[in-house]
Amino acid sequence: MTVRYTTNDDVRIAYEVLGDPNTGVPLLLIMGLDFQMIWWPDAFCQQLVDAGFAVVRFDNRDAGLSTHLAKGDSYRGNDMVADTVAVLDAVGWKSANVFGASLGASIAQGLALLHPERVRSLVSCMGGPATAGVLKTLTQIRIGTVVKLARLPKPTTREEEIDNVVTVYRAMSSPGYPFPEAWAREAAGESYDRAPRDLGATQRQTVAGRRFKVPPLRTISQPTLVIHGADDPLVRPAAGRDTARQIPGATFVAYPGMGHSLPEALWPDIVERTRALAAQA
């Protein structure tokens, strides 16, 4: 797939288009903290295309091939929302169905709140309310998992970095489903070759995720689906329930055995729910 670029002020955003953006139903995928767009599996994206969507995925700022900010720089969640608007403009979409995962769920909510005319339907997956703030967010995160991952040894080689990323993905993965070891290792290697992990970028994205200035979630009027893993080892399912409770008419789905990842066995159901939601828009 061809990587394309657009800009939001001084930030360059890398994105890819899967399917025909002129004939497919527009669907924007927003990735979470510290992960690049290639962590949306190609096969999952293809199932979405086969369901009639044109899919756009992109690297958030401070990830992958998009602009990495410098030490001392900071930004808000609102700036990451503005990046998504730049991607929509670059593709030529006046509006799209939006699917955000983890931090991407907060960004997707922010897009629906700040630019409601750009969002046809909203899927908020594995995340909490963008309006939660620092203290509430801390109650929704499983701190033990965060501490464990923060203690990983600093890598000095490509292979050590790949091992670390696979360890991170395994720790967040779905306990009720087989771990996709080969795919995770391949994605970790590709991520390294595109742009090795930058702990400064991780910190900046983390801070941005706690700094959204948006209206209340109750003002979201688009058809909304909130997905969460019932066994998420990183973000408590209560965060998803809280999100759905605040959005009028939102549907909440908790998948048993699902963690902070999208198990392949659940893809057909998730794709169908996303398609049905888009049909309501």
matplotlib code that plots the C-alpha trace (Angstrom):
import matplotlib.pyplot as plt

x = [0.0, 1.1, 1.9, 0.6, 1.1, -0.8, -0.1, -1.7, 0.3, 3.9, 3.0, 3.2, 0.8, 1.3, -1.8, -2.9, -6.1, -7.5, -10.3, -11.8, -12.3, -14.7, -17.1, -16.6, -18.3, -15.8, -14.2, -11.4, -9.4, -7.6, -4.8, -4.0, -1.1, 2.4, 1.3, 1.6, -1.2, 0.2, -1.1, -4.5, -4.0, -4.1, -6.5, -8.9, -8.8, -9.5, -12.6, -13.8, -13.2, -15.0, -18.0, -18.2, -15.9, -13.1, -10.6, -8.1, -5.6, -2.8, 0.1, -0.7, 1.7, 4.8, 4.3, 5.5, 6.2, 4.4, 6.2, 8.0, 8.0, 11.1, 12.0, 10.1, 7.3, 3.8, 0.3, -3.3, -5.8, -7.4, -4.3, -4.6, -8.2, -7.1, -4.7, -7.7, -9.5, -6.4, -6.5, -10.2, -9.5, -6.6, -8.7, -11.5, -14.1, -16.5, -17.5, -16.7, -17.6, -14.9, -13.4, -11.0, -9.1, -7.7, -6.3, -7.8, -11.2, -10.8, -9.6, -12.6, -14.9, -13.2, -13.7, -17.4, -17.7, -15.6, -16.5, -19.8, -20.4, -17.4, -18.6, -21.3, -21.1, -18.7, -17.1, -15.2, -13.2, -11.1, -11.1, -12.7, -14.4, -12.3, -13.7, -12.5, -9.6, -6.4, -7.9, -10.8, -8.5, -6.2, -9.1, -9.9, -6.4, -4.9, -1.8, -0.1, 0.1, 1.5, 4.2, 5.1, 5.6, 7.5, 10.2, 11.1, 14.9, 16.1, 16.8, 20.1, 19.5, 16.6, 15.9, 15.7, 13.3, 11.1, 11.1, 10.0, 7.2, 6.0, 6.1, 4.0, 1.5, 1.3, 0.7, -2.3, -3.6, -6.8, -6.5, -9.4, -7.9, -4.6, -1.8, -0.8, 2.9, 4.1, 2.0, 3.0, 6.7, 6.3, 4.4, 7.0, 9.8, 8.1, 7.4, 11.1, 12.1, 9.5, 10.4, 11.8, 9.9, 10.5, 9.7, 9.5, 6.8, 5.0, 5.0, 3.8, 0.9, 0.0, -0.2, -2.2, -4.7, -5.5, -5.8, -8.9, -11.0, -14.3, -18.0, -19.8, -20.2, -24.0, -23.9, -22.8, -25.8, -24.2, -25.0, -22.4, -21.1, -18.8, -16.7, -14.6, -12.8, -14.4, -10.9, -9.0, -5.7, -5.0, -8.3, -11.0, -14.3, -16.0, -14.3, -16.3, -19.5, -19.0, -18.5, -21.6, -23.6, -22.8, -23.6, -27.3, -28.4, -25.0, -24.7, -22.2, -20.7, -18.3, -16.6, -15.7, -12.0, -11.1, -8.3, -6.8, -6.6, -8.9, -8.8, -9.1, -12.0, -14.0, -13.3, -16.4, -18.7, -17.0, -17.0, -20.7, -21.6, -19.5, -21.3, -24.8, -23.9, -22.8, -26.0, -27.9, -25.9]
y = [0.0, 3.5, 5.8, 9.3, 12.5, 15.5, 18.3, 20.0, 23.2, 21.9, 18.3, 15.9, 12.9, 9.6, 7.7, 4.9, 4.2, 0.7, 0.2, 2.9, 6.2, 7.4, 4.4, 2.7, 3.8, 6.1, 4.6, 6.2, 4.1, 5.8, 3.9, 4.1, 5.1, 4.3, 2.1, 2.7, 2.3, -1.0, -2.5, -2.3, -5.8, -5.8, -8.8, -6.9, -3.9, -6.2, -7.6, -4.1, -3.4, -6.6, -5.3, -2.2, 0.2, 2.4, 2.3, 5.0, 4.4, 6.8, 7.3, 9.6, 12.4, 11.1, 7.6, 5.8, 7.9, 11.0, 13.9, 13.1, 16.1, 17.2, 16.9, 19.6, 19.9, 19.2, 19.1, 18.4, 15.8, 18.5, 18.8, 15.1, 15.6, 18.3, 15.8, 13.5, 16.4, 17.0, 13.4, 13.5, 16.7, 15.0, 12.0, 14.4, 13.1, 15.6, 13.0, 9.5, 6.7, 6.7, 3.8, 4.6, 2.1, 2.9, 6.5, 6.5, 6.0, 9.3, 11.0, 9.7, 11.0, 14.3, 14.4, 13.7, 16.5, 19.2, 18.5, 16.6, 17.3, 15.2, 12.0, 9.8, 7.1, 6.4, 3.2, 3.7, 0.6, -0.3, 3.3, 5.5, 8.9, 11.7, 13.9, 11.8, 14.0, 12.8, 11.5, 9.6, 8.1, 6.8, 4.8, 3.3, 2.0, -1.1, 0.5, -2.9, -3.6, -0.1, -0.5, -3.9, -2.7, 0.4, -2.0, -3.5, -3.3, -0.6, -2.2, -1.8, -3.8, -4.2, -7.7, -6.5, -3.7, -6.3, -8.5, -5.5, -4.6, -8.2, -8.4, -5.2, -6.5, -9.9, -8.2, -6.3, -9.2, -11.2, -14.0, -15.9, -16.2, -17.5, -14.9, -14.1, -14.4, -14.5, -11.5, -9.5, -10.1, -9.2, -6.0, -5.1, -5.5, -3.4, -0.8, -0.6, -0.2, 2.6, 4.4, 2.8, 3.4, 6.8, 6.9, 10.7, 10.3, 7.8, 10.4, 13.2, 11.1, 10.0, 13.6, 14.6, 11.8, 13.4, 16.9, 17.1, 20.3, 19.2, 19.4, 16.8, 13.3, 13.7, 16.1, 13.3, 12.5, 10.1, 6.4, 5.0, 1.6, 1.1, -2.0, -3.3, -6.5, -8.1, -9.2, -6.1, -6.1, -2.4, -0.4, -1.6, -2.5, 0.1, 2.8, 1.5, 1.3, 4.9, 6.0, 4.3, 5.6, 9.2, 9.0, 9.0, 5.8, 4.2, 0.4, -1.2, -4.6, -6.4, -9.5, -12.3, -13.3, -10.1, -8.0, -4.8, -6.1, -7.3, -11.1, -12.4, -14.7, -11.6, -9.7, -10.8, -9.8, -6.4, -5.8, -6.6, -4.4, -1.6, -2.0, -2.1, 1.1, 2.9, 1.9, 3.9, 7.1]
z = [0.0, -0.8, 2.1, 1.6, 3.6, 4.7, 7.2, 10.1, 10.6, 11.2, 11.8, 8.9, 9.0, 7.2, 6.0, 3.8, 1.8, 1.4, -1.0, -3.3, -1.4, -4.1, -4.0, -0.6, 2.6, 4.3, 7.5, 9.4, 11.8, 14.7, 16.5, 20.1, 22.3, 21.0, 18.2, 14.5, 11.9, 10.8, 14.1, 12.4, 10.8, 7.0, 7.1, 9.4, 7.1, 4.2, 5.9, 6.3, 2.6, 1.7, 3.8, 1.6, 3.4, 2.0, 4.9, 5.9, 8.7, 9.7, 12.1, 14.9, 15.5, 17.4, 15.9, 12.8, 9.7, 11.0, 12.6, 15.9, 18.2, 20.1, 23.8, 25.6, 23.1, 24.2, 22.7, 23.6, 22.6, 20.6, 18.4, 17.6, 16.7, 14.3, 12.7, 11.9, 10.3, 8.1, 7.0, 6.2, 4.1, 2.3, 1.3, 0.2, 2.7, 4.1, 6.7, 7.6, 10.0, 12.7, 14.6, 17.4, 19.6, 23.1, 22.9, 19.4, 21.0, 22.9, 19.7, 17.8, 20.6, 20.3, 16.6, 17.1, 19.7, 18.1, 14.4, 14.5, 10.8, 10.0, 11.8, 10.5, 13.1, 16.0, 17.3, 20.6, 21.3, 24.3, 25.7, 28.2, 28.0, 26.5, 29.1, 32.1, 33.1, 34.9, 38.2, 36.7, 34.0, 36.7, 38.2, 34.9, 34.1, 35.6, 37.1, 37.7, 34.0, 33.3, 36.0, 34.7, 31.2, 32.4, 33.8, 30.5, 29.8, 27.5, 24.1, 22.4, 19.2, 16.7, 18.0, 21.6, 20.6, 18.7, 21.8, 24.0, 21.7, 21.5, 25.3, 25.5, 23.0, 24.7, 28.1, 26.6, 24.5, 24.8, 27.4, 25.9, 22.4, 20.9, 20.9, 17.3, 17.9, 14.3, 13.3, 16.4, 15.8, 12.1, 13.0, 15.7, 13.1, 10.6, 13.3, 14.1, 10.5, 10.0, 13.3, 16.5, 19.7, 21.3, 25.0, 24.8, 22.2, 24.5, 27.3, 25.1, 23.7, 27.2, 28.4, 25.4, 26.1, 29.4, 28.0, 25.9, 25.9, 24.5, 25.2, 27.3, 25.8, 26.1, 23.1, 20.8, 18.5, 16.0, 16.1, 18.6, 19.4, 22.4, 22.4, 25.3, 26.2, 29.3, 30.3, 29.3, 31.3, 30.7, 30.6, 32.9, 31.2, 33.5, 31.3, 28.3, 30.3, 31.5, 27.9, 26.7, 29.6, 28.8, 25.0, 24.3, 22.6, 22.6, 22.4, 24.7, 23.8, 26.1, 24.6, 27.0, 26.7, 24.8, 26.2, 24.9, 21.4, 18.6, 18.4, 14.9, 15.8, 16.7, 13.5, 11.6, 14.4, 14.9, 11.1, 10.9, 13.9, 12.3, 9.0, 10.7, 12.6, 9.5, 7.8, 10.5, 9.9]

ax = plt.figure().add_subplot(projection="3d")
ax.plot(x, y, z, "-o")
ax.set_aspect("equal")
plt.show()
